[in-house]
Every structure is written in structure tokens, then in C-alpha cells.
């Protein structure tokens, strides 16, 4: 006789794969920002400040989108958040590629981010509700798709450079992908969306204190991930030979490590436990950082940045899982407010580290990473004692 307390087996349905693919479209919209900005600089003769403002406005959009997503999903439903967020993201992308001036590209970036964050919050809410007993595994698998899509954006833009569309190939490519996902998963969301994601409102009252601990953990962990990912190529230019191609390859190794770690963690999340995996991720990042930071040679530096990528990539999916578990039934709020922390880190952390590097050196500024890891370890230890 089966154990009534045994969790239901993890089964991926058409709706599951639809949510995974939609998360890939979200991260594609994030991954195209960096590669597109140099083309915008060239086309509109932007200085570095206006160029960097595109990333900053995307971060602002994540904060504003996170604040508005929960009320919108409460009123319109999670499925409306999914498809409305996707359509709005597509509209923002179209404005970006058709904009005749830099001011409109900035507006496009802000609008795209607002709707993309609604899409993200709806995906997270749906997966968390669909797999309450295997939430961490589902979110980790979804983020494998996210890593692949994010890393694919620069390659698509590079391929588009040899076509008449140039970098603007991202618009028809995104539209084709979005239409394909809608065709694949539209019927599944109509048929199973309401029961899978639940339409009951969030539990009344404020989010518990335990949730805000995870919110703070996410704020610091995203700062670690983005500072490493953003500055890795620049720092690896200090390797013997000072090769730009080697430095770029090293930054790519960071993404490869991220995909590998998310694949592995999705298999073991329910067996090992999410808190242990998070502790292991902090340890792996802490081991890899000095190998990367010493920059003594290509093998050790590449091993170090790969380990950093493996550790840092695990933080967000499992932090989200733990935050939802600590939300006291306020799944929509929990899924919507976490991107606010991500947006703040995305907009401020790489910039702050760069400002520190201007006044010292990038080598010295990167020492903020082990400090942040120590803060994360302290927050995790506090949560383990409280649980």
C-alpha cells in the first residue's frame, strides 16, 4: 500500500514545458541587452552613460514590475500574466528595433522590462503552485532552459550581423519563438492553467519575516552572480598574453558552469535538500573565486570561473523555492517581490563594483565577492537555526 505522505512523483506535462520555454523567452530578453548596446552606441552615437542607462532602466522596470505583478495576477489571473507579459515583452522589443532615437530605445527597454517581469512572476507562481512538493527541482530545470536561452542571445545577434536585418534579427526570431510556444502550450494553459496555478487569492496579511530573510539573501546572491558574470571578461584580460578572445572564452566558461550546475542540481534537489545545496553552492563559489582572482594562468583561472558559475547559478532558483515556502501561502506576492531584489542588484551591484574599481583597481574591488559570500553564509546559517 503506498505511503499517503509520500510526495507525488515529478511529472512534466505540456504545461510544464510551456512554462520552461516561457522562462527561456524571458531570459533571452535579458541576455540581448549587453550585446545590443554596442550597436545602439554606434547607430545613435551614444556616450557610455546613455549606453549604460539601458541596463539601468531594465533594472528599474524589474523593480516596478515586481511591485505591480502580484495585484495584476490577483485581479486578472496567473495565465493572463503569462500571455499578457509575453505580448508586452514582444511589444517592447519591437519598439526597440524600430526606434528612430535613443530616447525611444530607452523607453523600449523600460517597457520591455515591466512586462518581462510580469511574465517572470507568473511563471514562478505557476511552477511553485504546480509542484509544491518538488518546487526546487522544477525551478532548477526551468533555469537550465533560462541559461541556454540567455547565452544564445549573443550568438543570434552575431549571426544576424551577416544578414540584411543585422542585430534587429532578434525581433522576428523572438516573435517566431513566442508564436511557437503559444501554439505548443496555449491549449494546455487554457485546459489546466486554473487548476495547476490556483485562482484563490493570496492569504491575507504581510509576508512573514522568514520570507524577507530570503529576499535579502537573494539581493546579495544576485549581486554575486551579476558582478562575476559582468566583470569576468574584463578581469580575465589580465591573463598572460592579454588576449581578448581568451578573456571572452573565460566568460563563456562561466555560463557553461551555470548550465552544468543547474542540470545536476535539478536531479538531486529532492534527495539532498535545498538548504544543503545552497550551502554547497556558497562553498563551491568560495573555492573557485581565489583561482579566478589570482589569474595565474588559463587552466586555473578557467577552472575558478567555472566553479564560480556553477555555484552562483544555483542561488536564485533555490532561493525562490525557499522564499515561496516561507511566504505563508502568499505565493503571488512572494514570486512578484523577489524580482525587485534582483532588479536592485542588477542595476546597482555591477555599477558599484565598477565605481570601486575606478578608485582602487578591479582586482581590489572583486574582493567584495568573498565578503558577500560570507554575508550569505551568515544569512543561511540564521535560517537553518530558525527552521
C-alpha positions as CSV (number, residue, x, y, z in Angstrom):
1,X,0.0,0.0,0.0
2,X,1.5,3.4,-1.0
3,X,2.5,5.8,1.7
4,X,0.0,8.6,1.8
5,X,2.7,11.0,3.0
6,X,5.0,10.2,0.1
7,X,5.1,13.2,-2.4
8,X,3.6,12.7,-5.8
9,X,6.1,11.7,-8.5
10,X,7.6,14.5,-10.5
11,X,5.9,14.5,-13.9
12,X,6.4,17.1,-16.6
13,X,3.3,17.9,-18.6
14,X,2.8,20.1,-21.7
15,X,2.1,22.9,-19.3
16,X,5.4,22.3,-17.5
17,X,7.3,22.5,-20.8
18,X,5.4,25.6,-21.8
19,X,6.4,27.4,-18.5
20,X,10.1,26.3,-19.1
21,X,10.0,27.7,-22.6
22,X,8.4,30.9,-21.5
23,X,11.2,31.4,-18.9
24,X,13.7,30.9,-21.8
25,X,12.0,33.8,-23.6
26,X,12.2,36.0,-20.5
27,X,16.0,35.3,-20.1
28,X,16.5,35.8,-23.8
29,X,15.1,39.4,-23.4
30,X,17.7,39.9,-20.6
31,X,20.5,38.3,-22.5
32,X,20.2,40.5,-25.6
33,X,20.8,43.8,-23.7
34,X,24.6,43.6,-23.4
35,X,25.2,42.5,-27.0
36,X,22.7,45.1,-28.4
37,X,24.1,48.1,-26.6
38,X,27.3,48.4,-28.7
39,X,25.1,48.6,-31.9
40,X,23.0,51.3,-30.3
41,X,26.1,53.2,-29.4
42,X,27.3,53.1,-32.9
43,X,23.9,53.9,-34.5
44,X,22.8,56.7,-32.2
45,X,26.3,58.0,-31.2
46,X,25.7,57.3,-27.5
47,X,28.2,58.0,-24.8
48,X,28.9,55.4,-22.1
49,X,26.4,56.9,-19.7
50,X,23.5,56.7,-22.1
51,X,24.5,53.3,-23.1
52,X,24.7,52.0,-19.5
53,X,21.3,53.6,-18.9
54,X,19.7,50.9,-21.0
55,X,20.7,48.3,-18.4
56,X,19.8,50.6,-15.5
57,X,16.3,51.1,-16.9
58,X,15.8,47.4,-17.4
59,X,16.6,47.1,-13.7
60,X,14.1,49.9,-12.8
61,X,11.5,48.0,-14.8
62,X,12.1,44.9,-12.8
63,X,11.5,46.7,-9.6
64,X,8.4,48.4,-10.8
65,X,7.1,45.2,-12.5
66,X,7.7,43.3,-9.3
67,X,5.6,45.8,-7.3
68,X,2.7,45.6,-9.7
69,X,2.7,41.9,-10.7
70,X,1.0,40.4,-7.7
71,X,-2.0,42.8,-7.8
72,X,-2.3,42.2,-11.5
73,X,-2.3,38.5,-11.1
74,X,-4.8,38.7,-8.3
75,X,-7.2,40.6,-10.5
76,X,-6.6,39.0,-13.9
77,X,-5.2,35.6,-13.1
78,X,-1.8,33.9,-13.5
79,X,-2.4,32.8,-17.0
80,X,-3.3,36.3,-18.1
81,X,0.0,37.3,-16.5
82,X,1.8,34.8,-18.6
83,X,0.4,35.7,-22.0
84,X,0.0,39.4,-21.3
85,X,3.6,39.6,-20.1
86,X,4.8,37.8,-23.2
87,X,2.8,40.1,-25.5
88,X,4.1,43.2,-23.7
89,X,7.7,42.0,-23.9
90,X,7.3,41.5,-27.6
91,X,5.8,45.0,-28.0
92,X,8.8,46.5,-26.1
93,X,11.2,44.5,-28.3
94,X,9.5,45.8,-31.5
95,X,9.8,49.4,-30.2
96,X,13.5,48.8,-29.5
97,X,14.3,47.6,-33.1
98,X,12.1,50.2,-34.7
99,X,13.0,53.2,-32.5
100,X,14.4,56.2,-34.5
101,X,16.1,57.7,-31.5
102,X,18.0,56.7,-28.3
103,X,15.2,58.1,-26.1
104,X,12.8,55.7,-27.6
105,X,15.2,52.8,-27.2
106,X,15.4,53.7,-23.5
107,X,11.6,53.8,-23.3
108,X,11.5,50.4,-25.1
109,X,13.9,48.9,-22.6
110,X,11.8,50.1,-19.6
111,X,8.6,48.8,-21.2
112,X,10.1,45.5,-22.1
113,X,11.4,45.0,-18.6
114,X,8.0,45.9,-17.0
115,X,6.2,43.2,-19.0
116,X,9.0,40.7,-18.9
117,X,8.9,40.9,-15.1
118,X,5.2,40.2,-15.1
119,X,5.9,37.2,-17.3
120,X,8.6,36.1,-14.8
121,X,6.4,36.4,-11.8
122,X,3.6,34.5,-13.5
123,X,6.0,31.7,-14.5
124,X,7.4,31.4,-11.0
125,X,3.9,31.5,-9.4
126,X,2.7,28.8,-11.8
127,X,5.6,26.4,-11.2
128,X,5.6,26.9,-7.4
129,X,1.9,26.1,-7.3
130,X,2.1,23.2,-9.9
131,X,4.9,21.4,-8.0
132,X,4.5,22.2,-4.2
133,X,6.5,19.1,-3.2
134,X,9.2,19.4,-5.9
135,X,9.3,23.2,-6.3
136,X,13.1,23.4,-6.2
137,X,13.6,20.8,-8.9
138,X,11.0,22.4,-11.2
139,X,12.5,25.8,-10.8
140,X,16.1,24.5,-11.3
141,X,15.1,22.7,-14.5
142,X,13.3,25.8,-15.7
143,X,16.5,27.8,-15.1
144,X,18.5,25.3,-17.2
145,X,16.3,26.5,-20.1
146,X,16.9,30.0,-18.9
147,X,20.7,29.7,-19.0
148,X,20.6,28.2,-22.5
149,X,18.3,30.9,-23.9
150,X,20.3,33.7,-22.2
151,X,23.6,32.5,-23.6
152,X,22.0,32.1,-27.1
153,X,21.1,35.7,-27.5
154,X,24.7,36.9,-28.2
155,X,25.2,34.2,-30.8
156,X,22.0,35.1,-32.6
157,X,23.0,38.7,-32.8
158,X,26.4,37.7,-34.1
159,X,24.8,35.6,-36.8
160,X,22.4,38.4,-37.6
161,X,25.3,40.8,-38.3
162,X,25.8,38.9,-41.6
163,X,22.2,39.4,-42.7
164,X,20.3,42.4,-44.1
165,X,18.5,42.6,-40.7
166,X,21.7,42.9,-38.7
167,X,21.2,42.9,-34.9
168,X,17.4,43.5,-35.5
169,X,17.1,39.9,-36.3
170,X,16.2,39.5,-32.6
171,X,12.6,40.8,-33.3
172,X,11.5,38.2,-35.9
173,X,13.4,35.5,-34.0
174,X,11.6,36.3,-30.7
175,X,8.3,36.6,-32.5
176,X,8.7,33.2,-34.1
177,X,9.7,31.6,-30.9
178,X,6.8,33.2,-29.0
179,X,4.3,32.1,-31.6
180,X,5.7,28.6,-31.4
181,X,5.5,28.5,-27.7
182,X,1.9,29.8,-27.8
183,X,1.0,27.2,-30.4
184,X,2.6,24.5,-28.3
185,X,1.2,25.5,-24.9
186,X,-1.9,27.6,-25.5
187,X,-4.3,24.8,-25.2
188,X,-2.5,23.4,-22.1
189,X,-2.8,26.7,-20.2
190,X,-6.5,27.0,-21.1
191,X,-7.2,23.4,-20.1
192,X,-5.0,23.0,-17.0
193,X,-3.9,26.5,-16.0
194,X,-6.6,27.3,-13.5
195,X,-6.2,24.0,-11.5
196,X,-2.5,24.0,-11.8
197,X,-1.8,27.5,-10.6
198,X,-4.8,28.0,-8.4
199,X,-7.1,31.1,-8.6
200,X,-7.6,31.6,-4.9
201,X,-6.2,34.9,-3.6
202,X,-3.1,35.0,-1.5
203,X,-3.5,34.6,2.2
204,X,-4.2,37.9,3.9
205,X,-1.6,39.9,5.8
206,X,2.0,40.8,5.3
207,X,4.7,38.4,4.2
208,X,6.4,36.7,7.2
209,X,9.8,37.7,8.5
210,X,11.3,34.5,7.2
211,X,10.4,35.5,3.6
212,X,12.3,38.8,3.9
213,X,15.4,36.9,5.1
214,X,15.3,35.0,1.8
215,X,14.6,38.3,0.0
216,X,17.8,39.7,1.5
217,X,19.7,36.5,0.6
218,X,18.5,36.9,-3.0
219,X,19.6,40.5,-3.1
220,X,23.2,39.6,-2.1
221,X,23.3,36.4,-4.2
222,X,22.2,38.1,-7.4
223,X,24.9,40.8,-6.8
224,X,27.5,38.0,-6.6
225,X,26.2,36.3,-9.8
226,X,26.0,39.5,-11.8
227,X,29.3,41.0,-10.6
228,X,31.1,37.9,-11.6
229,X,29.3,37.5,-14.9
230,X,29.6,41.1,-15.9
231,X,33.2,41.7,-15.0
232,X,34.7,38.3,-15.7
233,X,35.8,39.0,-19.3
234,X,37.4,42.4,-18.3
235,X,39.3,40.8,-15.4
236,X,40.5,37.8,-17.4
237,X,42.2,40.2,-19.9
238,X,44.9,40.2,-17.2
239,X,45.8,36.6,-18.0
240,X,49.3,36.1,-19.5
241,X,49.1,37.2,-23.2
242,X,46.3,39.7,-22.6
243,X,44.1,38.1,-25.2
244,X,40.6,39.5,-25.7
245,X,39.4,36.2,-27.2
246,X,40.7,34.2,-24.3
247,X,39.0,36.6,-21.9
248,X,35.7,36.2,-23.7
249,X,36.1,32.5,-23.7
250,X,36.6,32.6,-20.0
251,X,33.4,34.5,-19.6
252,X,31.7,31.8,-21.6
253,X,33.0,29.2,-19.3
254,X,31.1,30.9,-16.5
255,X,27.8,30.2,-18.4
256,X,28.8,26.6,-19.2
257,X,29.4,26.0,-15.5
258,X,26.0,27.5,-14.8
259,X,24.1,25.2,-17.1
260,X,26.0,22.1,-15.8
261,X,25.3,23.0,-12.2
262,X,21.6,23.6,-12.8
263,X,21.3,20.3,-14.6
264,X,23.0,18.5,-11.7
265,X,21.1,20.3,-9.0
266,X,17.7,19.6,-10.6
267,X,18.4,15.9,-10.3
268,X,19.5,15.9,-6.7
269,X,17.4,18.7,-5.2
270,X,14.7,16.4,-3.7
271,X,17.3,13.9,-2.5
272,X,19.9,16.2,-0.8
273,X,17.7,19.1,0.4
274,X,17.7,22.7,-0.9
275,X,19.4,24.2,2.2
276,X,22.3,21.8,1.8
277,X,22.6,22.5,-1.9
278,X,22.7,26.3,-1.2
279,X,25.4,25.8,1.4
280,X,27.3,23.7,-1.1
281,X,26.9,26.4,-3.8
282,X,28.4,29.0,-1.5
283,X,31.3,26.7,-0.8
284,X,31.9,25.9,-4.5
285,X,31.9,29.7,-5.3
286,X,34.2,30.4,-2.4
287,X,36.6,27.7,-3.6
288,X,36.5,28.9,-7.2
289,X,36.9,32.6,-6.5
290,X,40.6,32.6,-5.5
291,X,41.6,30.5,-8.5
292,X,39.8,33.1,-10.8
293,X,41.1,36.1,-8.8
294,X,44.7,35.0,-8.8
295,X,44.6,35.0,-12.6
296,X,47.9,33.0,-12.6
297,X,47.2,31.1,-15.8
298,X,44.5,30.0,-18.2
299,X,43.8,26.5,-16.7
300,X,43.4,27.6,-13.1
301,X,41.5,30.9,-13.9
302,X,39.1,29.0,-16.2
303,X,38.6,26.3,-13.5
304,X,38.0,29.1,-11.0
305,X,35.4,30.9,-13.1
306,X,33.7,27.7,-14.0
307,X,33.3,26.8,-10.3
308,X,32.0,30.3,-9.6
309,X,29.5,29.9,-12.4
310,X,28.4,26.5,-11.0
311,X,27.9,27.9,-7.5
312,X,26.3,31.3,-8.4
313,X,23.8,29.9,-10.9
314,X,22.2,27.8,-8.1
315,X,21.4,30.7,-5.8
316,X,18.3,32.2,-7.5
317,X,16.2,29.1,-8.2
318,X,16.5,27.6,-4.8
319,X,16.2,30.9,-3.1
320,X,12.9,31.4,-4.9
321,X,11.8,28.0,-3.8
322,X,12.7,28.7,-0.1
323,X,11.1,32.2,-0.3
324,X,7.8,30.7,-1.6
325,X,7.9,28.1,1.1
326,X,8.4,30.8,3.7
327,X,5.6,33.0,2.3
328,X,2.8,31.6,4.4
329,X,0.5,31.0,1.4
330,X,1.3,34.3,-0.4
331,X,2.7,32.7,-3.5
332,X,1.9,35.5,-5.9
333,X,3.4,38.2,-3.6
334,X,6.5,36.0,-3.0
335,X,7.0,35.4,-6.7
336,X,6.5,39.1,-7.6
337,X,8.6,40.7,-4.9
338,X,11.7,38.6,-5.4
339,X,12.4,40.2,-8.8
340,X,12.6,43.5,-7.0
341,X,15.7,42.4,-5.2
342,X,17.0,41.0,-8.5
343,X,16.4,44.3,-10.2
344,X,18.1,46.3,-7.5
345,X,21.2,44.0,-7.6
346,X,21.2,44.0,-11.4
347,X,21.1,47.8,-11.6
348,X,23.4,48.7,-8.7
349,X,25.9,45.9,-7.9
350,X,28.0,45.8,-11.1
351,X,28.0,49.6,-11.2
352,X,29.0,49.9,-7.6
353,X,31.8,47.4,-8.1
354,X,32.9,49.4,-11.2
355,X,33.0,52.6,-9.2
356,X,35.1,51.0,-6.5
357,X,37.4,49.7,-9.2
358,X,37.8,53.2,-10.6
359,X,39.1,54.4,-7.2
360,X,41.2,51.3,-6.5
361,X,41.6,48.5,-9.0
362,X,39.3,45.8,-10.4
363,X,41.4,43.2,-8.5
364,X,40.8,45.0,-5.2
365,X,37.1,45.7,-6.0
366,X,36.4,42.0,-6.7
367,X,37.3,41.2,-3.0
368,X,33.7,42.3,-2.4
369,X,32.7,38.9,-3.7
370,X,34.1,36.9,-0.7
371,X,32.6,39.4,1.7
372,X,29.2,38.9,0.0
373,X,29.6,35.2,0.2
374,X,30.3,35.5,4.0
375,X,27.1,37.5,4.4
376,X,25.1,34.9,2.5
377,X,26.6,32.1,4.7
378,X,25.6,34.1,7.8
379,X,22.0,34.5,6.5
380,X,21.8,30.8,5.6
381,X,23.1,29.8,9.0
382,X,20.5,32.1,10.6
383,X,17.7,30.5,8.6
384,X,18.9,27.0,9.4
385,X,18.8,27.7,13.1
386,X,15.3,29.2,12.8
387,X,14.0,26.2,11.0
